[in-house]
Amino acid sequence: MVPSLFICHGAPSLAIEDNEYTRFLQELGERFNPKAIVLFTAHWESDIPILSYRDSAYETIYDFGGFPPELYQIKYPAKGSTAVASMIEKKLNDHGISTAKDTQRGLDHGSWVVLRHMYPAADIPVVQVSINPYLSPRDQFKIGEALRGLGNEDILVISSGGTSHNLRAIHWGQTHAEPWTAEFDDWLIEHIQNRDLESLFDYERLAPHARLAVPRAEHFLPLFIAMGSGEETKQPKCLHRSYLYGTLSHIVFEF
């Protein structure tokens, strides 16, 4: 049995860094040995969930610019799984959620930056899933709910994004949080641990500094998918919390 996870993937350069957070991700991967991974990535947007549908190895997508050349040499040749993708598709469809398949797209950095640290051998099948950043938190939660119970089948659900993710307010080299970043994450952690779903669904109005921390929702909303797919009676946990550049959260939740 494995949980559902929300993992902040930070900047693409995280893939080649050795720090407190990357070492934690490596240890996290050692804790769980899933038979497959279903990963919702903030870097693939669509109106309905699109599932990668292949059994062959993925190409590695470098969907960023201006980083060290060595970052563009990284390959993460994990394979897909049409069997798992079909299972996910059925679960979503059975809950009235329309889906589509994609047989061509590779793994974007929202996926491989995290997976490279957790599972460096790239030997676990991955089904990558798109997100719709215009759906409400409640509707994102319902997508997760449709997948509840996958952990009992040793399928690890990961939502990859960010809590505080304001690229326009970053402070290069700063490894402690800006006060407003910390206050937003404090609020978030408290309400997640208290299972206060109604407040979380209304985070834009209730959370301090929500507009600063979440200037656009594509990185934040995958949190609700992970939350919905977790065990209903399990106490949510904040497994890790650190920061980069003052406004990029490195937080991991287990549901």
Disulfide bonds with the S-S distance in Angstrom:
none
